[in-house]
Structure formats: C-alpha cells, structure tokens
Amino acid sequence: MEPRDYLRKKKVSLEQALSGYLAAEDSKVFAAMRYAVFSGGKRIRPLLLLTSGEYFGLREEILMPYACAIEFIHNYSLTHDDLPAMDNDDIRRGQPTCHKKFGEALALLAGDGLLTLAFEILSAAPWPVGGPRLKEEVCQDIARAAGAAGMVAGQWLDLSFAPRATDISAYLQLAQKKTAGLIRVSVTAGARLAGASLISIKALNSYGINFGLAWQLKDDLEDAGQDMPSTGCPRPNLARKLGAKKAKEQVNLWLSQAIEVLRKADINSRVLEHLARQLEFKDGK
C-alpha cells in the first residue's frame, strides 16, 4: 500500500476511535473537549505511533488506545497554551480557540479533561506482547515527555524566554522539550510496544528528535512576523534568528538526518520516510 493510502486509512480509524472516547457524555465540558480535538489537526503524533508499531508487527487494535492518548495529551497542551495567561491566541487551525468559543474556565477544564482522559485510556490499554512491565515503561515515558520536565517545562521556557536571546542552544532546548519530546515518544512508543530491538528504538529516538525539531522550526517559519502577543514582546522564534533561507536549510538537514538514521538501522519504513519528506522544502520553497 502506498504511504498516502496507508496514512489516509489509519487516520479514518483514528478519528473513529477518538470520537468514541469523547462520546461518553453530553455536557459542556465534553463539548469543549470535542471542539478542541475535532477543530482540525494533522494527527502526526498518533500516526507516528501507529506506523512504527505496525511496522514492527503489532496490530492496530492494540496500538490505537495509546495513539488516542497521545493525541489527547497534545490537544490538552494546545488548549492550555492558547489561554490568555499563556500564549493568548485567539485562532487555532483557522477557527476560534477553545477559550474564545467556550470561555477561559471551560477551556481550562477541557484541557484538564483531555489530559486526565489520556491517562485513563493508558491505564486501561491492552498489554503489549512484552506484558505489563513493558506497558508500564511506555506509559512512564509518555508521562515524562508530557510532564514537568518535558512539555510543561518547554512551555515555561517559551513564556520566560528573553526576547533578545541569541543563544541557539536555548532555542533548541525549548523546541526539544515543548515539541520534539512528544513526537519522539510517539514514534518510539509504538515500536517499543511491538517489541522492537534496542538498536531500532535508539534509531527511532533520533528520528523523532530530528523530526520534532524540523516540525518546530517549520512552524516558526510560518509564524515569523505573526507571533507578536498583546504584550508587544516577540515570542521565541528560531526562524527569525536564522533568517528564512538558513531556517529552510536547517529544516531539510534535520529531516535528512532523520531519514538517514532509519536507513542505517535497516528500518525500511516507507511511511516514516514519507512523513519526513512531507515537511521538506523543495527547490527553496
């Protein structure tokens, strides 16, 4: 099956599963949760988990709860990041952000609900072939990537970043925690659940970090010149520091490194390579 067809099929299954988890109640909180999740989104993180897990032989029905949990964690973070106390964004994916649609209190609770639901799903998710201990390790890795030393720390670095900072390593630390960490754990979690070797997991770890850094820098390029909050201080943006040309070159470099590490580890996943290729700038565009 061609990578595009595979991803299209997986996304249909994923949307059905996400909808099922959010259909439990007809309340304002669940309405806000559904709005946050179904107002668009590329579903890259759960697709990475499903792709890597199936590549190493695990069935979709085992992987799907983990994929949905990852997507709920991601959407919780976006809902909270958009709040006035954080990034103060009014538009997300071309639509009003959750707090503009439902109010700040309900948006905050919707984010809380999505995060809690994610770990409710993980606690009930089926054991992989490796048994309960492997499931425990994967869930711990997901929690660390999302938690106070991972994505939460990345958001704080974003909020507290000095506007005139020129240290590129500080930008990379921010991007690794806020964006690349959850992408990394998505692609490694599927493979770990499927019982992939340590060599393969190490390669996917590197793939995920490079993919995540490229994803964040490409997002910075799209936001450059449009990310001035009400405070008047520009938000951290590596593309602005590098300039458009160098930023595009760096995105392509990270993506080529992601693909190369797969090849060196003999991970011949056309879908994982396709996902990376989709982010590339071609002919300078």
N, C-alpha and C positions, 0 to 999 in steps of 0.2 A: 504494500500500500504506500502511495506517495505521502511524504510528510504532511503536506497541506490537508490531505484527506484524513489522515490519521488524527491530526490535531482538531479538525472540524468534528470528527466523530467523538473524540474524547470530550470536547467542550460541550456537546449536546448532553452527554451522560453527566457531566459535571454540573451543568445548570439544573438538571432534573434533581440531582442529589442535594444541591444547595437549597433549592426550593422546598424539598421535602423536610429538611431540618427547620426551615423557617415557617412552616405551615401549621405549627402546633397550636398557636393561639391567634385570636383575632383581637389584638389590643393595640393601643397607641405605641407602646414600646416595640412590639413586634412589627408594627407598620413602619416605624423609623428604622428598625434593623433591616427590614426588607428593602427599603428605599436606599439605604447605604450600600447594600450588596448588589442590588439589581439596577443601579443607575449607570451601568456601563462597566467597563473593565476588561482587560485583556486576559485575565486568569493565568498569567505566566507562571506564577509560583505553583499552583496545583498542577498545571500541565507539566511542569518540570518534574514534579514528584511522580505523577502517573507514568511519564515517559521513561524515567530512569528505572522505576520499579518494574514495569513491564519488559523493559529491555533485558533485565536480569531474571525474568521468568515468573514474576508474581502476578496473580490475577487482579483485574480491576476491582472486583468486589472487596478484596482485602485492602487495597490501597485507597479506595475512594474516601472512607471516613477521614483518613489522615490528610488527604488533599483538601477536603472541605474545611477541616480545622485550620489548616494553613491559610486558606482564603478568608476565613472569618477573622483570624488574627490580623491579616493585612488590612481588611476593611475597617476593623476597630481602630487601627492606628491612623488611618486616613480620616475617619470621623473625628477623632480627638485632635489630630494635627490641625484640622481646619478651624477649630474653635477660636473665638476671639482672644482667649488667653494664650493661644499658641501661635499659629501662622496667620490667623484672622483672614481666611479665604472665604469668598462668597460663592465661587464657582468651582465645581469639581466635575470633570468629564462633560463639560458643556451644560451642566444643569446646576441649579442652586444647591449649595452644600447642605448637609443634613440639618445643621443648626439654623440655616436660613429658611428651610422648609418647615421644621418642627419646633424651633426654639432651642436655646442653648441647653436647658435642663434635660429635655428629652433626647437631644443628640448625645449628651454625655452619658445618659443611661443606655442608649442604644449601643454605644461603644462598649460600655461595661457588659452589656448583654451578649454582644458578639464574642468578646474575649472569654467570658465565662462559658458560653456555649461551646467554644472551641475545645476547651479542656474537658467539658462534659463528654463531648464526642470522642476525644482521645482516650478518656478513661474507659469508655465502652467499646472502643475499636477492637476488632478481632486480633488475636495473636498472629504474628507472622510465623514463618516456618521455624525461626530460631527460638520461639517460645516467649514467655512473659518477661524474662530478663532483657531480651533484645527490645521488646516493645517499651519497656521502662527506660532504657538508654536512649532510644529515639525520642521519646516524649520529653526527657530531660534536656536533650539537645535543642528541641524546638522551644522549650521554655526559656532556656538560656539565651537563644538567639532573639527572642521577643522581649526579654526582661530587662531588669535594671542595669545590667552590664552589657546589653545588646542594643536592641532597637530603641528602648526607652532612653538609654544613655545617648544614643545618636540624636534623638530629638532634642535632648537638653544641649548637646554640643551645638546643634543648629540654632537654638534660641539664644545661646550665650556667646556665639561666635563673634569675635571682634570684626567689625565691618571692613577694617583696613588690613586685616591679617594677610600676609603674603606667604606664609609657610605652607607649601603644597602638602607636606605630610599631614598637617592638621586637617586639611580638606579630605584627604584620603581616609584618615581615621574616622571622620564624621560619616563619610559615604559607606565605609565598611560596616559600621555599626547600624546606621539608620536604614540602609537599603541592601547592601550586599550580604549581610548576615542572614536575613530571612530567605533570600534567594539561594544562598549556599546550602542552608539546612533543608530547603525544599528538594533540591536535586540529590543531596546525599541521603535524605531520609528514605526515599523510595528505594534506592539501591541497597541501603542497609537492611530494610525490611525484607528485601528479596534475598538476602544472604550473600551479597557481592563481596569480593575479596578486599582486604585492606588496601592493596595496590589500587584497585578500582575506586574505592572510596576516597583515597588520597587524591587521585586524579580528578574526580568529580568535585571534591572540595575546592581544588584550584580552579576548575572550570566555573564553579558557582561564584567564586570571589571575582574573577575576571569579568564574568558576565554581569554581575551586580554592579561593579564599578563602571563598566561601559553603559549600563542602563541609567545609572545616576547622572553620568556626565552628559549623556544624550538628553536627558530630562533638563539638565542645567542649560544646555544649548537652546532648548525650546523656551525656557523661562527667562533667559537673559534679556534684560530690558523690560520685563513684565512682572518682576518679582519684588516690587517696592511696596512694602506694607505701609499701614497708616502711620507708623512711627517715623517714616522718612528714611530709615536706615536700610540699605540693601541687605537681602538675605545672602547667606553663603552660597557662592556660585563659582565653581572651578572654571567653567567655560569663560566667564568674564575675565578671569585672571590669565588664562591661556590664550584667549582670542579664538575666534571661530575656526580658523584653519588648523591650529595646533590641537584644539579640542577634538575636531573630527579625526585627525590623525591618531590621537590617543585612544579614542573610542575603537577605531579599527585595529589598533595594536592590541588592546586588551581582548578583543574578540578573536583575533588570530591566535593569541596565546591560549585562549580557552579551547579553541578547536585543536590546536597542536597538542595540548596536554591529553586530550582524548585519544588522539591518534597514537601517541607514544605509549599509552596504556592499553592499546588494542581495543578500545571501546568504539565500535563501529556503528554508532547510532546516527543514522541519517536525520532523525528528528531533532536530536540535541544540536547537531551541526546546523540544521535548518533554522532553529530558533536563534542561534547566534548570528547566522548570516542575515536574518531579517533586520537586525539592528545596524548593519554595516552602512557606512556612507559610500556610495558608489560614484566614481567619476567626480569626486569632490562635492557631491550634492548630499 
